[in-house]
Amino acid sequence: MVLEPVHCPDCDGIEVIKHGTTAAGKQRYRCQNSECERGTFIQEYSYAAYGTQVKQQISEMAMNGSGI
Ligand SMILES: [Zn+2]
């Protein structure tokens, strides 16, 4: 487990709670900053080590024709 606080990609705040997972099993978060327009987000971009895996998943999703 990573214990670093999760930052919102929009306001960079750390008032972030877990908000279930995506269909791909990734942790989804929700920003609780009332001044932030962002709803839910996924923190996958910060895990550089998983970059190739994520790219592979994205290309698979694109090939399967699932709209993002
Ligand atoms: Zn935010």
PDB file of the backbone (N, CA, C, O) and the ligand in Angstrom, with CONECT records:
HET     ZN  A 101       1
ATOM      1  N   MET A   1       0.832  -1.201   0.000  1.00  0.00           N
ATOM      2  CA  MET A   1       0.000   0.000   0.000  1.00  0.00           C
ATOM      3  C   MET A   1       0.871   1.258   0.000  1.00  0.00           C
ATOM      4  O   MET A   1       1.919   1.307   0.643  1.00  0.00           O
ATOM      5  N   VAL A   2       0.419   2.255  -0.725  1.00  0.00           N
ATOM      6  CA  VAL A   2       1.100   3.547  -0.759  1.00  0.00           C
ATOM      7  C   VAL A   2       0.396   4.479   0.216  1.00  0.00           C
ATOM      8  O   VAL A   2      -0.815   4.685   0.143  1.00  0.00           O
ATOM      9  N   LEU A   3       1.185   5.037   1.133  1.00  0.00           N
ATOM     10  CA  LEU A   3       0.585   5.863   2.175  1.00  0.00           C
ATOM     11  C   LEU A   3       0.697   7.358   1.867  1.00  0.00           C
ATOM     12  O   LEU A   3       0.283   8.190   2.675  1.00  0.00           O
ATOM     13  N   GLU A   4       1.240   7.691   0.731  1.00  0.00           N
ATOM     14  CA  GLU A   4       1.294   9.105   0.367  1.00  0.00           C
ATOM     15  C   GLU A   4      -0.124   9.633   0.175  1.00  0.00           C
ATOM     16  O   GLU A   4      -0.990   8.920  -0.332  1.00  0.00           O
ATOM     17  N   PRO A   5      -0.363  10.876   0.576  1.00  0.00           N
ATOM     18  CA  PRO A   5      -1.686  11.438   0.345  1.00  0.00           C
ATOM     19  C   PRO A   5      -1.962  11.550  -1.140  1.00  0.00           C
ATOM     20  O   PRO A   5      -1.062  11.820  -1.936  1.00  0.00           O
ATOM     21  N   VAL A   6      -3.204  11.341  -1.501  1.00  0.00           N
ATOM     22  CA  VAL A   6      -3.607  11.462  -2.894  1.00  0.00           C
ATOM     23  C   VAL A   6      -3.957  12.919  -3.177  1.00  0.00           C
ATOM     24  O   VAL A   6      -4.731  13.538  -2.446  1.00  0.00           O
ATOM     25  N   HIS A   7      -3.384  13.450  -4.232  1.00  0.00           N
ATOM     26  CA  HIS A   7      -3.668  14.840  -4.591  1.00  0.00           C
ATOM     27  C   HIS A   7      -4.677  14.879  -5.727  1.00  0.00           C
ATOM     28  O   HIS A   7      -4.615  14.089  -6.668  1.00  0.00           O
ATOM     29  N   CYS A   8      -5.594  15.805  -5.616  1.00  0.00           N
ATOM     30  CA  CYS A   8      -6.545  16.024  -6.691  1.00  0.00           C
ATOM     31  C   CYS A   8      -5.809  16.617  -7.897  1.00  0.00           C
ATOM     32  O   CYS A   8      -5.035  17.562  -7.738  1.00  0.00           O
ATOM     33  N   PRO A   9      -6.037  16.078  -9.093  1.00  0.00           N
ATOM     34  CA  PRO A   9      -5.347  16.608 -10.280  1.00  0.00           C
ATOM     35  C   PRO A   9      -5.825  18.004 -10.663  1.00  0.00           C
ATOM     36  O   PRO A   9      -5.168  18.696 -11.440  1.00  0.00           O
ATOM     37  N   ASP A  10      -6.952  18.413 -10.128  1.00  0.00           N
ATOM     38  CA  ASP A  10      -7.504  19.717 -10.487  1.00  0.00           C
ATOM     39  C   ASP A  10      -7.015  20.814  -9.545  1.00  0.00           C
ATOM     40  O   ASP A  10      -6.430  21.803  -9.987  1.00  0.00           O
ATOM     41  N   CYS A  11      -7.258  20.636  -8.233  1.00  0.00           N
ATOM     42  CA  CYS A  11      -6.934  21.693  -7.269  1.00  0.00           C
ATOM     43  C   CYS A  11      -5.687  21.347  -6.466  1.00  0.00           C
ATOM     44  O   CYS A  11      -5.225  22.156  -5.661  1.00  0.00           O
ATOM     45  N   ASP A  12      -5.138  20.151  -6.676  1.00  0.00           N
ATOM     46  CA  ASP A  12      -3.949  19.688  -5.967  1.00  0.00           C
ATOM     47  C   ASP A  12      -4.203  19.553  -4.470  1.00  0.00           C
ATOM     48  O   ASP A  12      -3.255  19.471  -3.689  1.00  0.00           O
ATOM     49  N   GLY A  13      -5.449  19.529  -4.069  1.00  0.00           N
ATOM     50  CA  GLY A  13      -5.788  19.353  -2.663  1.00  0.00           C
ATOM     51  C   GLY A  13      -5.664  17.899  -2.246  1.00  0.00           C
ATOM     52  O   GLY A  13      -5.632  16.993  -3.079  1.00  0.00           O
ATOM     53  N   ILE A  14      -5.596  17.700  -0.943  1.00  0.00           N
ATOM     54  CA  ILE A  14      -5.502  16.327  -0.440  1.00  0.00           C
ATOM     55  C   ILE A  14      -6.767  15.918   0.292  1.00  0.00           C
ATOM     56  O   ILE A  14      -6.784  14.901   0.985  1.00  0.00           O
ATOM     57  N   GLU A  15      -7.824  16.700   0.144  1.00  0.00           N
ATOM     58  CA  GLU A  15      -9.113  16.313   0.723  1.00  0.00           C
ATOM     59  C   GLU A  15      -9.790  15.341  -0.229  1.00  0.00           C
ATOM     60  O   GLU A  15     -10.795  15.651  -0.869  1.00  0.00           O
ATOM     61  N   VAL A  16      -9.212  14.177  -0.296  1.00  0.00           N
ATOM     62  CA  VAL A  16      -9.620  13.190  -1.284  1.00  0.00           C
ATOM     63  C   VAL A  16     -10.018  11.913  -0.561  1.00  0.00           C
ATOM     64  O   VAL A  16      -9.306  11.453   0.332  1.00  0.00           O
ATOM     65  N   ILE A  17     -11.137  11.348  -0.939  1.00  0.00           N
ATOM     66  CA  ILE A  17     -11.570  10.088  -0.349  1.00  0.00           C
ATOM     67  C   ILE A  17     -11.644   9.020  -1.437  1.00  0.00           C
ATOM     68  O   ILE A  17     -11.788   9.320  -2.622  1.00  0.00           O
ATOM     69  N   LYS A  18     -11.545   7.785  -1.007  1.00  0.00           N
ATOM     70  CA  LYS A  18     -11.702   6.690  -1.949  1.00  0.00           C
ATOM     71  C   LYS A  18     -13.154   6.626  -2.402  1.00  0.00           C
ATOM     72  O   LYS A  18     -14.075   6.880  -1.626  1.00  0.00           O
ATOM     73  N   HIS A  19     -13.340   6.283  -3.666  1.00  0.00           N
ATOM     74  CA  HIS A  19     -14.684   6.318  -4.239  1.00  0.00           C
ATOM     75  C   HIS A  19     -14.888   5.092  -5.113  1.00  0.00           C
ATOM     76  O   HIS A  19     -15.303   5.192  -6.268  1.00  0.00           O
ATOM     77  N   GLY A  20     -14.591   3.949  -4.545  1.00  0.00           N
ATOM     78  CA  GLY A  20     -14.796   2.714  -5.289  1.00  0.00           C
ATOM     79  C   GLY A  20     -13.686   2.461  -6.301  1.00  0.00           C
ATOM     80  O   GLY A  20     -12.627   3.085  -6.243  1.00  0.00           O
ATOM     81  N   THR A  21     -13.932   1.557  -7.213  1.00  0.00           N
ATOM     82  CA  THR A  21     -12.947   1.227  -8.232  1.00  0.00           C
ATOM     83  C   THR A  21     -13.585   1.280  -9.613  1.00  0.00           C
ATOM     84  O   THR A  21     -14.805   1.213  -9.759  1.00  0.00           O
ATOM     85  N   THR A  22     -12.735   1.401 -10.611  1.00  0.00           N
ATOM     86  CA  THR A  22     -13.224   1.391 -11.984  1.00  0.00           C
ATOM     87  C   THR A  22     -13.496  -0.040 -12.415  1.00  0.00           C
ATOM     88  O   THR A  22     -13.229  -0.989 -11.679  1.00  0.00           O
ATOM     89  N   ALA A  23     -14.024  -0.174 -13.607  1.00  0.00           N
ATOM     90  CA  ALA A  23     -14.269  -1.505 -14.151  1.00  0.00           C
ATOM     91  C   ALA A  23     -12.971  -2.274 -14.312  1.00  0.00           C
ATOM     92  O   ALA A  23     -12.963  -3.504 -14.273  1.00  0.00           O
ATOM     93  N   ALA A  24     -11.871  -1.549 -14.494  1.00  0.00           N
ATOM     94  CA  ALA A  24     -10.564  -2.183 -14.662  1.00  0.00           C
ATOM     95  C   ALA A  24      -9.915  -2.488 -13.314  1.00  0.00           C
ATOM     96  O   ALA A  24      -8.794  -2.996 -13.274  1.00  0.00           O
ATOM     97  N   GLY A  25     -10.597  -2.187 -12.216  1.00  0.00           N
ATOM     98  CA  GLY A  25     -10.068  -2.492 -10.899  1.00  0.00           C
ATOM     99  C   GLY A  25      -9.162  -1.429 -10.334  1.00  0.00           C
ATOM    100  O   GLY A  25      -8.491  -1.666  -9.329  1.00  0.00           O
ATOM    101  N   LYS A  26      -9.121  -0.267 -10.947  1.00  0.00           N
ATOM    102  CA  LYS A  26      -8.282   0.813 -10.433  1.00  0.00           C
ATOM    103  C   LYS A  26      -9.028   1.599  -9.365  1.00  0.00           C
ATOM    104  O   LYS A  26     -10.246   1.772  -9.417  1.00  0.00           O
ATOM    105  N   GLN A  27      -8.242   2.073  -8.387  1.00  0.00           N
ATOM    106  CA  GLN A  27      -8.844   2.862  -7.316  1.00  0.00           C
ATOM    107  C   GLN A  27      -9.341   4.196  -7.855  1.00  0.00           C
ATOM    108  O   GLN A  27      -8.619   4.916  -8.545  1.00  0.00           O
ATOM    109  N   ARG A  28     -10.583   4.506  -7.527  1.00  0.00           N
ATOM    110  CA  ARG A  28     -11.133   5.787  -7.946  1.00  0.00           C
ATOM    111  C   ARG A  28     -11.238   6.670  -6.710  1.00  0.00           C
ATOM    112  O   ARG A  28     -11.537   6.189  -5.617  1.00  0.00           O
ATOM    113  N   TYR A  29     -10.993   7.948  -6.888  1.00  0.00           N
ATOM    114  CA  TYR A  29     -11.027   8.896  -5.776  1.00  0.00           C
ATOM    115  C   TYR A  29     -12.011  10.014  -6.076  1.00  0.00           C
ATOM    116  O   TYR A  29     -12.412  10.239  -7.218  1.00  0.00           O
ATOM    117  N   ARG A  30     -12.383  10.703  -5.008  1.00  0.00           N
ATOM    118  CA  ARG A  30     -13.263  11.847  -5.179  1.00  0.00           C
ATOM    119  C   ARG A  30     -12.708  13.015  -4.382  1.00  0.00           C
ATOM    120  O   ARG A  30     -12.340  12.851  -3.218  1.00  0.00           O
ATOM    121  N   CYS A  31     -12.641  14.189  -4.989  1.00  0.00           N
ATOM    122  CA  CYS A  31     -12.154  15.384  -4.316  1.00  0.00           C
ATOM    123  C   CYS A  31     -13.280  15.978  -3.479  1.00  0.00           C
ATOM    124  O   CYS A  31     -14.410  16.120  -3.949  1.00  0.00           O
ATOM    125  N   GLN A  32     -12.961  16.322  -2.241  1.00  0.00           N
ATOM    126  CA  GLN A  32     -13.977  16.872  -1.348  1.00  0.00           C
ATOM    127  C   GLN A  32     -13.833  18.374  -1.162  1.00  0.00           C
ATOM    128  O   GLN A  32     -14.536  18.978  -0.353  1.00  0.00           O
ATOM    129  N   ASN A  33     -12.927  18.965  -1.909  1.00  0.00           N
ATOM    130  CA  ASN A  33     -12.774  20.413  -1.844  1.00  0.00           C
ATOM    131  C   ASN A  33     -14.007  21.066  -2.460  1.00  0.00           C
ATOM    132  O   ASN A  33     -14.296  20.867  -3.640  1.00  0.00           O
ATOM    133  N   SER A  34     -14.730  21.846  -1.661  1.00  0.00           N
ATOM    134  CA  SER A  34     -15.982  22.415  -2.143  1.00  0.00           C
ATOM    135  C   SER A  34     -15.744  23.445  -3.245  1.00  0.00           C
ATOM    136  O   SER A  34     -16.666  23.770  -3.993  1.00  0.00           O
ATOM    137  N   GLU A  35     -14.526  23.957  -3.353  1.00  0.00           N
ATOM    138  CA  GLU A  35     -14.236  24.943  -4.393  1.00  0.00           C
ATOM    139  C   GLU A  35     -13.732  24.282  -5.674  1.00  0.00           C
ATOM    140  O   GLU A  35     -13.456  24.956  -6.667  1.00  0.00           O
ATOM    141  N   CYS A  36     -13.619  22.981  -5.638  1.00  0.00           N
ATOM    142  CA  CYS A  36     -13.074  22.255  -6.778  1.00  0.00           C
ATOM    143  C   CYS A  36     -14.208  21.682  -7.614  1.00  0.00           C
ATOM    144  O   CYS A  36     -15.152  21.093  -7.087  1.00  0.00           O
ATOM    145  N   GLU A  37     -14.101  21.862  -8.913  1.00  0.00           N
ATOM    146  CA  GLU A  37     -15.148  21.386  -9.820  1.00  0.00           C
ATOM    147  C   GLU A  37     -14.988  19.906 -10.120  1.00  0.00           C
ATOM    148  O   GLU A  37     -15.905  19.270 -10.639  1.00  0.00           O
ATOM    149  N   ARG A  38     -13.836  19.364  -9.796  1.00  0.00           N
ATOM    150  CA  ARG A  38     -13.534  17.982 -10.127  1.00  0.00           C
ATOM    151  C   ARG A  38     -14.402  17.031  -9.301  1.00  0.00           C
ATOM    152  O   ARG A  38     -14.580  17.225  -8.099  1.00  0.00           O
ATOM    153  N   GLY A  39     -14.929  16.020  -9.948  1.00  0.00           N
ATOM    154  CA  GLY A  39     -15.666  14.996  -9.230  1.00  0.00           C
ATOM    155  C   GLY A  39     -14.753  13.858  -8.866  1.00  0.00           C
ATOM    156  O   GLY A  39     -13.954  13.969  -7.935  1.00  0.00           O
ATOM    157  N   THR A  40     -14.860  12.771  -9.584  1.00  0.00           N
ATOM    158  CA  THR A  40     -13.999  11.628  -9.305  1.00  0.00           C
ATOM    159  C   THR A  40     -12.816  11.637 -10.260  1.00  0.00           C
ATOM    160  O   THR A  40     -12.871  12.221 -11.343  1.00  0.00           O
ATOM    161  N   PHE A  41     -11.748  10.977  -9.834  1.00  0.00           N
ATOM    162  CA  PHE A  41     -10.576  10.835 -10.698  1.00  0.00           C
ATOM    163  C   PHE A  41      -9.841   9.574 -10.324  1.00  0.00           C
ATOM    164  O   PHE A  41     -10.114   8.960  -9.292  1.00  0.00           O
ATOM    165  N   ILE A  42      -8.910   9.192 -11.168  1.00  0.00           N
ATOM    166  CA  ILE A  42      -8.103   7.993 -10.956  1.00  0.00           C
ATOM    167  C   ILE A  42      -6.647   8.426 -10.908  1.00  0.00           C
ATOM    168  O   ILE A  42      -6.213   9.279 -11.681  1.00  0.00           O
ATOM    169  N   GLN A  43      -5.906   7.833 -10.000  1.00  0.00           N
ATOM    170  CA  GLN A  43      -4.543   8.301  -9.745  1.00  0.00           C
ATOM    171  C   GLN A  43      -3.506   7.528 -10.547  1.00  0.00           C
ATOM    172  O   GLN A  43      -2.324   7.578 -10.207  1.00  0.00           O
ATOM    173  N   GLU A  44      -3.892   6.834 -11.572  1.00  0.00           N
ATOM    174  CA  GLU A  44      -2.964   5.919 -12.233  1.00  0.00           C
ATOM    175  C   GLU A  44      -1.744   6.606 -12.832  1.00  0.00           C
ATOM    176  O   GLU A  44      -0.689   5.984 -12.955  1.00  0.00           O
ATOM    177  N   TYR A  45      -1.868   7.884 -13.208  1.00  0.00           N
ATOM    178  CA  TYR A  45      -0.767   8.549 -13.903  1.00  0.00           C
ATOM    179  C   TYR A  45       0.466   8.692 -13.033  1.00  0.00           C
ATOM    180  O   TYR A  45       1.565   8.834 -13.569  1.00  0.00           O
ATOM    181  N   SER A  46       0.333   8.660 -11.697  1.00  0.00           N
ATOM    182  CA  SER A  46       1.469   8.898 -10.822  1.00  0.00           C
ATOM    183  C   SER A  46       2.315   7.644 -10.636  1.00  0.00           C
ATOM    184  O   SER A  46       3.423   7.715 -10.105  1.00  0.00           O
ATOM    185  N   TYR A  47       1.810   6.521 -11.061  1.00  0.00           N
ATOM    186  CA  TYR A  47       2.570   5.290 -10.910  1.00  0.00           C
ATOM    187  C   TYR A  47       3.349   5.027 -12.186  1.00  0.00           C
ATOM    188  O   TYR A  47       2.890   4.303 -13.069  1.00  0.00           O
ATOM    189  N   ALA A  48       4.534   5.623 -12.276  1.00  0.00           N
ATOM    190  CA  ALA A  48       5.323   5.540 -13.497  1.00  0.00           C
ATOM    191  C   ALA A  48       5.683   4.094 -13.822  1.00  0.00           C
ATOM    192  O   ALA A  48       5.782   3.723 -14.991  1.00  0.00           O
ATOM    193  N   ALA A  49       5.876   3.285 -12.794  1.00  0.00           N
ATOM    194  CA  ALA A  49       6.287   1.904 -13.007  1.00  0.00           C
ATOM    195  C   ALA A  49       5.215   1.122 -13.756  1.00  0.00           C
ATOM    196  O   ALA A  49       5.516   0.137 -14.431  1.00  0.00           O
ATOM    197  N   TYR A  50       3.975   1.556 -13.636  1.00  0.00           N
ATOM    198  CA  TYR A  50       2.880   0.861 -14.292  1.00  0.00           C
ATOM    199  C   TYR A  50       2.548   1.483 -15.645  1.00  0.00           C
ATOM    200  O   TYR A  50       1.559   1.118 -16.281  1.00  0.00           O
ATOM    201  N   GLY A  51       3.389   2.429 -16.081  1.00  0.00           N
ATOM    202  CA  GLY A  51       3.086   3.173 -17.298  1.00  0.00           C
ATOM    203  C   GLY A  51       2.808   2.283 -18.492  1.00  0.00           C
ATOM    204  O   GLY A  51       1.808   2.464 -19.186  1.00  0.00           O
ATOM    205  N   THR A  52       3.685   1.326 -18.734  1.00  0.00           N
ATOM    206  CA  THR A  52       3.492   0.486 -19.910  1.00  0.00           C
ATOM    207  C   THR A  52       2.240  -0.358 -19.763  1.00  0.00           C
ATOM    208  O   THR A  52       1.514  -0.595 -20.729  1.00  0.00           O
ATOM    209  N   GLN A  53       1.999  -0.806 -18.542  1.00  0.00           N
ATOM    210  CA  GLN A  53       0.804  -1.624 -18.320  1.00  0.00           C
ATOM    211  C   GLN A  53      -0.451  -0.814 -18.598  1.00  0.00           C
ATOM    212  O   GLN A  53      -1.397  -1.297 -19.219  1.00  0.00           O
ATOM    213  N   VAL A  54      -0.442   0.429 -18.126  1.00  0.00           N
ATOM    214  CA  VAL A  54      -1.599   1.283 -18.345  1.00  0.00           C
ATOM    215  C   VAL A  54      -1.787   1.546 -19.825  1.00  0.00           C
ATOM    216  O   VAL A  54      -2.904   1.482 -20.339  1.00  0.00           O
ATOM    217  N   LYS A  55      -0.684   1.845 -20.513  1.00  0.00           N
ATOM    218  CA  LYS A  55      -0.790   2.094 -21.948  1.00  0.00           C
ATOM    219  C   LYS A  55      -1.375   0.886 -22.659  1.00  0.00           C
ATOM    220  O   LYS A  55      -2.189   1.008 -23.575  1.00  0.00           O
ATOM    221  N   GLN A  56      -0.937  -0.281 -22.210  1.00  0.00           N
ATOM    222  CA  GLN A  56      -1.444  -1.494 -22.836  1.00  0.00           C
ATOM    223  C   GLN A  56      -2.945  -1.618 -22.609  1.00  0.00           C
ATOM    224  O   GLN A  56      -3.697  -1.972 -23.516  1.00  0.00           O
ATOM    225  N   GLN A  57      -3.371  -1.316 -21.371  1.00  0.00           N
ATOM    226  CA  GLN A  57      -4.791  -1.392 -21.066  1.00  0.00           C
ATOM    227  C   GLN A  57      -5.567  -0.387 -21.904  1.00  0.00           C
ATOM    228  O   GLN A  57      -6.648  -0.691 -22.408  1.00  0.00           O
ATOM    229  N   ILE A  58      -5.005   0.819 -22.052  1.00  0.00           N
ATOM    230  CA  ILE A  58      -5.696   1.857 -22.813  1.00  0.00           C
ATOM    231  C   ILE A  58      -5.842   1.420 -24.272  1.00  0.00           C
ATOM    232  O   ILE A  58      -6.905   1.587 -24.871  1.00  0.00           O
ATOM    233  N   SER A  59      -4.766   0.858 -24.841  1.00  0.00           N
ATOM    234  CA  SER A  59      -4.852   0.449 -26.236  1.00  0.00           C
ATOM    235  C   SER A  59      -5.834  -0.705 -26.378  1.00  0.00           C
ATOM    236  O   SER A  59      -6.542  -0.806 -27.380  1.00  0.00           O
ATOM    237  N   GLU A  60      -5.875  -1.571 -25.378  1.00  0.00           N
ATOM    238  CA  GLU A  60      -6.846  -2.668 -25.432  1.00  0.00           C
ATOM    239  C   GLU A  60      -8.262  -2.126 -25.385  1.00  0.00           C
ATOM    240  O   GLU A  60      -9.142  -2.592 -26.107  1.00  0.00           O
ATOM    241  N   MET A  61      -8.473  -1.136 -24.527  1.00  0.00           N
ATOM    242  CA  MET A  61      -9.791  -0.544 -24.423  1.00  0.00           C
ATOM    243  C   MET A  61     -10.162   0.149 -25.733  1.00  0.00           C
ATOM    244  O   MET A  61     -11.310   0.086 -26.172  1.00  0.00           O
ATOM    245  N   ALA A  62      -9.184   0.811 -26.352  1.00  0.00           N
ATOM    246  CA  ALA A  62      -9.441   1.495 -27.613  1.00  0.00           C
ATOM    247  C   ALA A  62      -9.787   0.474 -28.693  1.00  0.00           C
ATOM    248  O   ALA A  62     -10.687   0.690 -29.505  1.00  0.00           O
ATOM    249  N   MET A  63      -9.051  -0.649 -28.688  1.00  0.00           N
ATOM    250  CA  MET A  63      -9.310  -1.669 -29.696  1.00  0.00           C
ATOM    251  C   MET A  63     -10.670  -2.313 -29.495  1.00  0.00           C
ATOM    252  O   MET A  63     -11.325  -2.729 -30.451  1.00  0.00           O
ATOM    253  N   ASN A  64     -11.086  -2.389 -28.232  1.00  0.00           N
ATOM    254  CA  ASN A  64     -12.397  -2.971 -27.956  1.00  0.00           C
ATOM    255  C   ASN A  64     -13.521  -1.983 -28.255  1.00  0.00           C
ATOM    256  O   ASN A  64     -14.700  -2.333 -28.212  1.00  0.00           O
ATOM    257  N   GLY A  65     -13.144  -0.761 -28.553  1.00  0.00           N
ATOM    258  CA  GLY A  65     -14.129   0.211 -28.954  1.00  0.00           C
ATOM    259  C   GLY A  65     -14.917   0.815 -27.815  1.00  0.00           C
ATOM    260  O   GLY A  65     -16.004   1.350 -28.031  1.00  0.00           O
ATOM    261  N   SER A  66     -14.381   0.738 -26.585  1.00  0.00           N
ATOM    262  CA  SER A  66     -15.103   1.355 -25.466  1.00  0.00           C
ATOM    263  C   SER A  66     -14.802   2.844 -25.438  1.00  0.00           C
ATOM    264  O   SER A  66     -13.643   3.247 -25.335  1.00  0.00           O
ATOM    265  N   GLY A  67     -15.816   3.636 -25.528  1.00  0.00           N
ATOM    266  CA  GLY A  67     -15.635   5.084 -25.544  1.00  0.00           C
ATOM    267  C   GLY A  67     -15.208   5.611 -24.194  1.00  0.00           C
ATOM    268  O   GLY A  67     -15.711   5.184 -23.154  1.00  0.00           O
ATOM    269  N   ILE A  68     -14.291   6.527 -24.221  1.00  0.00           N
ATOM    270  CA  ILE A  68     -13.838   7.133 -22.968  1.00  0.00           C
ATOM    271  C   ILE A  68     -14.326   8.573 -22.930  1.00  0.00           C
ATOM    272  O   ILE A  68     -14.064   9.288 -21.963  1.00  0.00           O
TER     273      ILE A  68
HETATM  274 ZN    ZN A 101      -9.969  19.044  -6.351  1.00  0.00          ZN2+
END
